Amino acid sequence: MEMQVSALDVAHQLKQISTYRIYNKHRNYLKKHFWKENTLGSDGYFVCSTGKASTETIQKYSEEQGKPERGSVRLHPIP
């Protein structure tokens, strides 16, 4: 029997586990800022499929995010 898990479920679990571990490791500091809820970040998360793209292609795409495109002109200064 093959078990299938959605990408959404994986993202949800990763967010829960990382919040739990970070909060436990830095409890005293975080208590000063989060007096009621033990949450970090926003309520949402983003998940997308990469299809059959290779790891190298995804890595390159990720590294290029936020860089100006070659030949582009910035119309306002970066704050």
PDB file as gemmi writes it, atoms N, CA and C in Angstrom:
CRYST1    1.000    1.000    1.000  90.00  90.00  90.00 P 1                      
ATOM      1  N   MET A   1       0.843  -1.176   0.000  1.00  0.00           N  
ATOM      2  CA  MET A   1       0.000   0.000   0.000  1.00  0.00           C  
ATOM      3  C   MET A   1       0.893   1.246   0.000  1.00  0.00           C  
ATOM      4  N   GLU A   2       0.697   2.085  -0.981  1.00  0.00           N  
ATOM      5  CA  GLU A   2       1.486   3.309  -1.097  1.00  0.00           C  
ATOM      6  C   GLU A   2       0.786   4.438  -0.347  1.00  0.00           C  
ATOM      7  N   MET A   3       1.544   5.094   0.529  1.00  0.00           N  
ATOM      8  CA  MET A   3       0.986   6.209   1.287  1.00  0.00           C  
ATOM      9  C   MET A   3       1.300   7.518   0.572  1.00  0.00           C  
ATOM     10  N   GLN A   4       0.311   8.351   0.397  1.00  0.00           N  
ATOM     11  CA  GLN A   4       0.525   9.636  -0.260  1.00  0.00           C  
ATOM     12  C   GLN A   4       0.268  10.760   0.733  1.00  0.00           C  
ATOM     13  N   VAL A   5       1.172  11.736   0.741  1.00  0.00           N  
ATOM     14  CA  VAL A   5       1.058  12.897   1.612  1.00  0.00           C  
ATOM     15  C   VAL A   5       1.115  14.132   0.724  1.00  0.00           C  
ATOM     16  N   SER A   6       0.236  15.071   0.966  1.00  0.00           N  
ATOM     17  CA  SER A   6       0.227  16.279   0.141  1.00  0.00           C  
ATOM     18  C   SER A   6       1.356  17.218   0.553  1.00  0.00           C  
ATOM     19  N   ALA A   7       1.786  18.043  -0.390  1.00  0.00           N  
ATOM     20  CA  ALA A   7       2.818  19.044  -0.106  1.00  0.00           C  
ATOM     21  C   ALA A   7       2.334  20.006   0.970  1.00  0.00           C  
ATOM     22  N   LEU A   8       1.056  20.288   0.988  1.00  0.00           N  
ATOM     23  CA  LEU A   8       0.472  21.170   1.993  1.00  0.00           C  
ATOM     24  C   LEU A   8       0.628  20.580   3.397  1.00  0.00           C  
ATOM     25  N   ASP A   9       0.389  19.272   3.533  1.00  0.00           N  
ATOM     26  CA  ASP A   9       0.557  18.610   4.828  1.00  0.00           C  
ATOM     27  C   ASP A   9       2.013  18.638   5.283  1.00  0.00           C  
ATOM     28  N   VAL A  10       2.937  18.439   4.355  1.00  0.00           N  
ATOM     29  CA  VAL A  10       4.368  18.477   4.686  1.00  0.00           C  
ATOM     30  C   VAL A  10       4.751  19.872   5.170  1.00  0.00           C  
ATOM     31  N   ALA A  11       4.311  20.911   4.468  1.00  0.00           N  
ATOM     32  CA  ALA A  11       4.619  22.289   4.866  1.00  0.00           C  
ATOM     33  C   ALA A  11       4.046  22.592   6.245  1.00  0.00           C  
ATOM     34  N   HIS A  12       2.836  22.148   6.487  1.00  0.00           N  
ATOM     35  CA  HIS A  12       2.193  22.365   7.783  1.00  0.00           C  
ATOM     36  C   HIS A  12       2.990  21.699   8.906  1.00  0.00           C  
ATOM     37  N   GLN A  13       3.397  20.461   8.699  1.00  0.00           N  
ATOM     38  CA  GLN A  13       4.183  19.734   9.702  1.00  0.00           C  
ATOM     39  C   GLN A  13       5.536  20.393   9.946  1.00  0.00           C  
ATOM     40  N   LEU A  14       6.220  20.809   8.872  1.00  0.00           N  
ATOM     41  CA  LEU A  14       7.518  21.475   9.020  1.00  0.00           C  
ATOM     42  C   LEU A  14       7.385  22.755   9.832  1.00  0.00           C  
ATOM     43  N   LYS A  15       6.338  23.513   9.570  1.00  0.00           N  
ATOM     44  CA  LYS A  15       6.127  24.760  10.300  1.00  0.00           C  
ATOM     45  C   LYS A  15       5.838  24.480  11.776  1.00  0.00           C  
ATOM     46  N   GLN A  16       5.018  23.491  12.060  1.00  0.00           N  
ATOM     47  CA  GLN A  16       4.711  23.143  13.445  1.00  0.00           C  
ATOM     48  C   GLN A  16       5.957  22.691  14.198  1.00  0.00           C  
ATOM     49  N   ILE A  17       6.711  21.794  13.597  1.00  0.00           N  
ATOM     50  CA  ILE A  17       7.897  21.240  14.257  1.00  0.00           C  
ATOM     51  C   ILE A  17       8.960  22.306  14.467  1.00  0.00           C  
ATOM     52  N   SER A  18       9.214  23.136  13.450  1.00  0.00           N  
ATOM     53  CA  SER A  18      10.250  24.162  13.595  1.00  0.00           C  
ATOM     54  C   SER A  18       9.851  25.199  14.642  1.00  0.00           C  
ATOM     55  N   THR A  19       8.584  25.600  14.678  1.00  0.00           N  
ATOM     56  CA  THR A  19       8.124  26.548  15.698  1.00  0.00           C  
ATOM     57  C   THR A  19       8.301  25.952  17.085  1.00  0.00           C  
ATOM     58  N   TYR A  20       7.920  24.703  17.258  1.00  0.00           N  
ATOM     59  CA  TYR A  20       8.043  24.025  18.552  1.00  0.00           C  
ATOM     60  C   TYR A  20       9.497  23.983  19.015  1.00  0.00           C  
ATOM     61  N   ARG A  21      10.396  23.586  18.123  1.00  0.00           N  
ATOM     62  CA  ARG A  21      11.810  23.472  18.496  1.00  0.00           C  
ATOM     63  C   ARG A  21      12.450  24.829  18.778  1.00  0.00           C  
ATOM     64  N   ILE A  22      12.163  25.824  17.939  1.00  0.00           N  
ATOM     65  CA  ILE A  22      12.725  27.162  18.154  1.00  0.00           C  
ATOM     66  C   ILE A  22      12.205  27.738  19.464  1.00  0.00           C  
ATOM     67  N   TYR A  23      10.909  27.592  19.708  1.00  0.00           N  
ATOM     68  CA  TYR A  23      10.332  28.140  20.936  1.00  0.00           C  
ATOM     69  C   TYR A  23      10.928  27.464  22.167  1.00  0.00           C  
ATOM     70  N   ASN A  24      11.107  26.152  22.121  1.00  0.00           N  
ATOM     71  CA  ASN A  24      11.693  25.456  23.275  1.00  0.00           C  
ATOM     72  C   ASN A  24      13.149  25.846  23.502  1.00  0.00           C  
ATOM     73  N   LYS A  25      13.889  26.082  22.439  1.00  0.00           N  
ATOM     74  CA  LYS A  25      15.305  26.438  22.567  1.00  0.00           C  
ATOM     75  C   LYS A  25      15.487  27.871  23.065  1.00  0.00           C  
ATOM     76  N   HIS A  26      14.582  28.774  22.686  1.00  0.00           N  
ATOM     77  CA  HIS A  26      14.725  30.196  23.021  1.00  0.00           C  
ATOM     78  C   HIS A  26      13.518  30.703  23.822  1.00  0.00           C  
ATOM     79  N   ARG A  27      12.984  29.857  24.676  1.00  0.00           N  
ATOM     80  CA  ARG A  27      11.760  30.156  25.429  1.00  0.00           C  
ATOM     81  C   ARG A  27      11.837  31.472  26.204  1.00  0.00           C  
ATOM     82  N   ASN A  28      12.895  31.691  26.966  1.00  0.00           N  
ATOM     83  CA  ASN A  28      12.987  32.890  27.805  1.00  0.00           C  
ATOM     84  C   ASN A  28      12.975  34.169  26.981  1.00  0.00           C  
ATOM     85  N   TYR A  29      13.694  34.183  25.885  1.00  0.00           N  
ATOM     86  CA  TYR A  29      13.714  35.365  25.020  1.00  0.00           C  
ATOM     87  C   TYR A  29      12.353  35.586  24.359  1.00  0.00           C  
ATOM     88  N   LEU A  30      11.776  34.530  23.823  1.00  0.00           N  
ATOM     89  CA  LEU A  30      10.522  34.658  23.079  1.00  0.00           C  
ATOM     90  C   LEU A  30       9.332  34.992  23.973  1.00  0.00           C  
ATOM     91  N   LYS A  31       9.379  34.595  25.249  1.00  0.00           N  
ATOM     92  CA  LYS A  31       8.285  34.918  26.174  1.00  0.00           C  
ATOM     93  C   LYS A  31       8.099  36.424  26.306  1.00  0.00           C  
ATOM     94  N   LYS A  32       9.170  37.174  26.147  1.00  0.00           N  
ATOM     95  CA  LYS A  32       9.095  38.636  26.252  1.00  0.00           C  
ATOM     96  C   LYS A  32       8.297  39.234  25.092  1.00  0.00           C  
ATOM     97  N   HIS A  33       8.275  38.558  23.964  1.00  0.00           N  
ATOM     98  CA  HIS A  33       7.648  39.091  22.759  1.00  0.00           C  
ATOM     99  C   HIS A  33       6.318  38.420  22.407  1.00  0.00           C  
ATOM    100  N   PHE A  34       6.143  37.181  22.827  1.00  0.00           N  
ATOM    101  CA  PHE A  34       4.931  36.427  22.515  1.00  0.00           C  
ATOM    102  C   PHE A  34       4.302  35.969  23.822  1.00  0.00           C  
ATOM    103  N   TRP A  35       3.542  36.824  24.436  1.00  0.00           N  
ATOM    104  CA  TRP A  35       3.004  36.533  25.757  1.00  0.00           C  
ATOM    105  C   TRP A  35       1.823  35.581  25.747  1.00  0.00           C  
ATOM    106  N   LYS A  36       1.091  35.486  24.657  1.00  0.00           N  
ATOM    107  CA  LYS A  36      -0.115  34.661  24.634  1.00  0.00           C  
ATOM    108  C   LYS A  36       0.012  33.431  23.744  1.00  0.00           C  
ATOM    109  N   GLU A  37       0.525  33.616  22.543  1.00  0.00           N  
ATOM    110  CA  GLU A  37       0.605  32.510  21.589  1.00  0.00           C  
ATOM    111  C   GLU A  37       2.053  32.107  21.352  1.00  0.00           C  
ATOM    112  N   ASN A  38       2.277  30.832  21.185  1.00  0.00           N  
ATOM    113  CA  ASN A  38       3.616  30.328  20.865  1.00  0.00           C  
ATOM    114  C   ASN A  38       3.746  30.162  19.354  1.00  0.00           C  
ATOM    115  N   THR A  39       3.496  31.238  18.623  1.00  0.00           N  
ATOM    116  CA  THR A  39       3.586  31.179  17.168  1.00  0.00           C  
ATOM    117  C   THR A  39       4.715  32.070  16.677  1.00  0.00           C  
ATOM    118  N   LEU A  40       5.319  31.672  15.584  1.00  0.00           N  
ATOM    119  CA  LEU A  40       6.360  32.464  14.936  1.00  0.00           C  
ATOM    120  C   LEU A  40       5.942  32.669  13.492  1.00  0.00           C  
ATOM    121  N   GLY A  41       6.211  33.835  12.954  1.00  0.00           N  
ATOM    122  CA  GLY A  41       5.876  34.097  11.558  1.00  0.00           C  
ATOM    123  C   GLY A  41       4.391  34.323  11.360  1.00  0.00           C  
ATOM    124  N   SER A  42       3.958  34.159  10.138  1.00  0.00           N  
ATOM    125  CA  SER A  42       2.555  34.392   9.794  1.00  0.00           C  
ATOM    126  C   SER A  42       1.770  33.086   9.858  1.00  0.00           C  
ATOM    127  N   ASP A  43       0.469  33.207   9.739  1.00  0.00           N  
ATOM    128  CA  ASP A  43      -0.393  32.024   9.778  1.00  0.00           C  
ATOM    129  C   ASP A  43      -0.304  31.187   8.508  1.00  0.00           C  
ATOM    130  N   GLY A  44       0.102  31.783   7.404  1.00  0.00           N  
ATOM    131  CA  GLY A  44       0.099  31.074   6.131  1.00  0.00           C  
ATOM    132  C   GLY A  44       1.443  30.507   5.741  1.00  0.00           C  
ATOM    133  N   TYR A  45       1.438  29.790   4.642  1.00  0.00           N  
ATOM    134  CA  TYR A  45       2.658  29.257   4.053  1.00  0.00           C  
ATOM    135  C   TYR A  45       2.392  29.021   2.575  1.00  0.00           C  
ATOM    136  N   PHE A  46       3.464  28.875   1.822  1.00  0.00           N  
ATOM    137  CA  PHE A  46       3.353  28.726   0.373  1.00  0.00           C  
ATOM    138  C   PHE A  46       3.974  27.408  -0.050  1.00  0.00           C  
ATOM    139  N   VAL A  47       3.293  26.686  -0.896  1.00  0.00           N  
ATOM    140  CA  VAL A  47       3.786  25.417  -1.421  1.00  0.00           C  
ATOM    141  C   VAL A  47       3.539  25.412  -2.922  1.00  0.00           C  
ATOM    142  N   CYS A  48       4.543  24.982  -3.681  1.00  0.00           N  
ATOM    143  CA  CYS A  48       4.329  24.827  -5.118  1.00  0.00           C  
ATOM    144  C   CYS A  48       5.108  23.611  -5.609  1.00  0.00           C  
ATOM    145  N   SER A  49       4.719  23.139  -6.748  1.00  0.00           N  
ATOM    146  CA  SER A  49       5.365  21.998  -7.374  1.00  0.00           C  
ATOM    147  C   SER A  49       6.397  22.490  -8.376  1.00  0.00           C  
ATOM    148  N   THR A  50       7.486  21.758  -8.506  1.00  0.00           N  
ATOM    149  CA  THR A  50       8.516  22.127  -9.476  1.00  0.00           C  
ATOM    150  C   THR A  50       8.490  21.221 -10.695  1.00  0.00           C  
ATOM    151  N   GLY A  51       7.529  20.346 -10.757  1.00  0.00           N  
ATOM    152  CA  GLY A  51       7.433  19.451 -11.901  1.00  0.00           C  
ATOM    153  C   GLY A  51       8.649  18.550 -11.986  1.00  0.00           C  
ATOM    154  N   LYS A  52       9.225  18.444 -13.165  1.00  0.00           N  
ATOM    155  CA  LYS A  52      10.380  17.571 -13.357  1.00  0.00           C  
ATOM    156  C   LYS A  52      11.682  18.356 -13.432  1.00  0.00           C  
ATOM    157  N   ALA A  53      11.693  19.577 -12.891  1.00  0.00           N  
ATOM    158  CA  ALA A  53      12.923  20.381 -12.892  1.00  0.00           C  
ATOM    159  C   ALA A  53      13.973  19.709 -12.015  1.00  0.00           C  
ATOM    160  N   SER A  54      15.222  19.805 -12.434  1.00  0.00           N  
ATOM    161  CA  SER A  54      16.310  19.196 -11.670  1.00  0.00           C  
ATOM    162  C   SER A  54      16.625  20.029 -10.433  1.00  0.00           C  
ATOM    163  N   THR A  55      17.309  19.417  -9.485  1.00  0.00           N  
ATOM    164  CA  THR A  55      17.739  20.119  -8.281  1.00  0.00           C  
ATOM    165  C   THR A  55      18.613  21.312  -8.641  1.00  0.00           C  
ATOM    166  N   GLU A  56      19.479  21.145  -9.628  1.00  0.00           N  
ATOM    167  CA  GLU A  56      20.371  22.228 -10.047  1.00  0.00           C  
ATOM    168  C   GLU A  56      19.577  23.413 -10.607  1.00  0.00           C  
ATOM    169  N   THR A  57      18.558  23.140 -11.398  1.00  0.00           N  
ATOM    170  CA  THR A  57      17.726  24.198 -11.970  1.00  0.00           C  
ATOM    171  C   THR A  57      17.005  24.972 -10.871  1.00  0.00           C  
ATOM    172  N   ILE A  58      16.462  24.263  -9.911  1.00  0.00           N  
ATOM    173  CA  ILE A  58      15.754  24.905  -8.803  1.00  0.00           C  
ATOM    174  C   ILE A  58      16.715  25.728  -7.960  1.00  0.00           C  
ATOM    175  N   GLN A  59      17.901  25.192  -7.693  1.00  0.00           N  
ATOM    176  CA  GLN A  59      18.919  25.907  -6.919  1.00  0.00           C  
ATOM    177  C   GLN A  59      19.298  27.213  -7.614  1.00  0.00           C  
ATOM    178  N   LYS A  60      19.542  27.153  -8.922  1.00  0.00           N  
ATOM    179  CA  LYS A  60      19.921  28.350  -9.676  1.00  0.00           C  
ATOM    180  C   LYS A  60      18.794  29.376  -9.647  1.00  0.00           C  
ATOM    181  N   TYR A  61      17.572  28.936  -9.842  1.00  0.00           N  
ATOM    182  CA  TYR A  61      16.419  29.833  -9.805  1.00  0.00           C  
ATOM    183  C   TYR A  61      16.318  30.519  -8.449  1.00  0.00           C  
ATOM    184  N   SER A  62      16.480  29.757  -7.388  1.00  0.00           N  
ATOM    185  CA  SER A  62      16.404  30.301  -6.032  1.00  0.00           C  
ATOM    186  C   SER A  62      17.487  31.342  -5.788  1.00  0.00           C  
ATOM    187  N   GLU A  63      18.697  31.068  -6.236  1.00  0.00           N  
ATOM    188  CA  GLU A  63      19.816  31.989  -6.034  1.00  0.00           C  
ATOM    189  C   GLU A  63      19.634  33.284  -6.819  1.00  0.00           C  
ATOM    190  N   GLU A  64      18.924  33.222  -7.945  1.00  0.00           N  
ATOM    191  CA  GLU A  64      18.737  34.398  -8.793  1.00  0.00           C  
ATOM    192  C   GLU A  64      17.591  35.301  -8.331  1.00  0.00           C  
ATOM    193  N   GLN A  65      16.773  34.833  -7.417  1.00  0.00           N  
ATOM    194  CA  GLN A  65      15.647  35.640  -6.950  1.00  0.00           C  
ATOM    195  C   GLN A  65      16.145  36.902  -6.261  1.00  0.00           C  
ATOM    196  N   GLY A  66      15.530  38.022  -6.578  1.00  0.00           N  
ATOM    197  CA  GLY A  66      15.892  39.289  -5.963  1.00  0.00           C  
ATOM    198  C   GLY A  66      17.003  40.036  -6.671  1.00  0.00           C  
ATOM    199  N   LYS A  67      17.687  39.385  -7.613  1.00  0.00           N  
ATOM    200  CA  LYS A  67      18.736  40.054  -8.381  1.00  0.00           C  
ATOM    201  C   LYS A  67      18.096  40.735  -9.588  1.00  0.00           C  
ATOM    202  N   PRO A  68      18.572  41.944  -9.933  1.00  0.00           N  
ATOM    203  CA  PRO A  68      18.015  42.592 -11.128  1.00  0.00           C  
ATOM    204  C   PRO A  68      18.358  41.796 -12.385  1.00  0.00           C  
ATOM    205  N   GLU A  69      17.445  41.776 -13.324  1.00  0.00           N  
ATOM    206  CA  GLU A  69      17.696  41.081 -14.584  1.00  0.00           C  
ATOM    207  C   GLU A  69      18.717  41.851 -15.403  1.00  0.00           C  
ATOM    208  N   ARG A  70      19.494  41.136 -16.174  1.00  0.00           N  
ATOM    209  CA  ARG A  70      20.490  41.769 -17.040  1.00  0.00           C  
ATOM    210  C   ARG A  70      19.782  42.722 -18.003  1.00  0.00           C  
ATOM    211  N   GLY A  71      20.273  43.969 -18.069  1.00  0.00           N  
ATOM    212  CA  GLY A  71      19.695  44.957 -18.964  1.00  0.00           C  
ATOM    213  C   GLY A  71      18.513  45.708 -18.375  1.00  0.00           C  
ATOM    214  N   SER A  72      18.135  45.403 -17.129  1.00  0.00           N  
ATOM    215  CA  SER A  72      16.997  46.104 -16.537  1.00  0.00           C  
ATOM    216  C   SER A  72      17.445  47.414 -15.901  1.00  0.00           C  
ATOM    217  N   VAL A  73      16.507  48.318 -15.733  1.00  0.00           N  
ATOM    218  CA  VAL A  73      16.786  49.627 -15.145  1.00  0.00           C  
ATOM    219  C   VAL A  73      15.923  49.777 -13.899  1.00  0.00           C  
ATOM    220  N   ARG A  74      16.553  50.139 -12.783  1.00  0.00           N  
ATOM    221  CA  ARG A  74      15.810  50.348 -11.543  1.00  0.00           C  
ATOM    222  C   ARG A  74      15.326  51.794 -11.519  1.00  0.00           C  
ATOM    223  N   LEU A  75      14.034  51.997 -11.302  1.00  0.00           N  
ATOM    224  CA  LEU A  75      13.455  53.330 -11.338  1.00  0.00           C  
ATOM    225  C   LEU A  75      13.427  54.011  -9.975  1.00  0.00           C  
ATOM    226  N   HIS A  76      13.686  53.272  -8.930  1.00  0.00           N  
ATOM    227  CA  HIS A  76      13.702  53.864  -7.591  1.00  0.00           C  
ATOM    228  C   HIS A  76      14.835  53.236  -6.792  1.00  0.00           C  
ATOM    229  N   PRO A  77      15.383  53.962  -5.818  1.00  0.00           N  
ATOM    230  CA  PRO A  77      16.499  53.420  -5.041  1.00  0.00           C  
ATOM    231  C   PRO A  77      16.049  52.296  -4.112  1.00  0.00           C  
ATOM    232  N   ILE A  78      16.960  51.421  -3.787  1.00  0.00           N  
ATOM    233  CA  ILE A  78      16.690  50.359  -2.828  1.00  0.00           C  
ATOM    234  C   ILE A  78      16.761  50.965  -1.435  1.00  0.00           C  
ATOM    235  N   PRO A  79      15.726  50.785  -0.601  1.00  0.00           N  
ATOM    236  CA  PRO A  79      15.736  51.377   0.755  1.00  0.00           C  
ATOM    237  C   PRO A  79      16.803  50.773   1.641  1.00  0.00           C  
TER     238      PRO A  79                                                      
END                                                                             
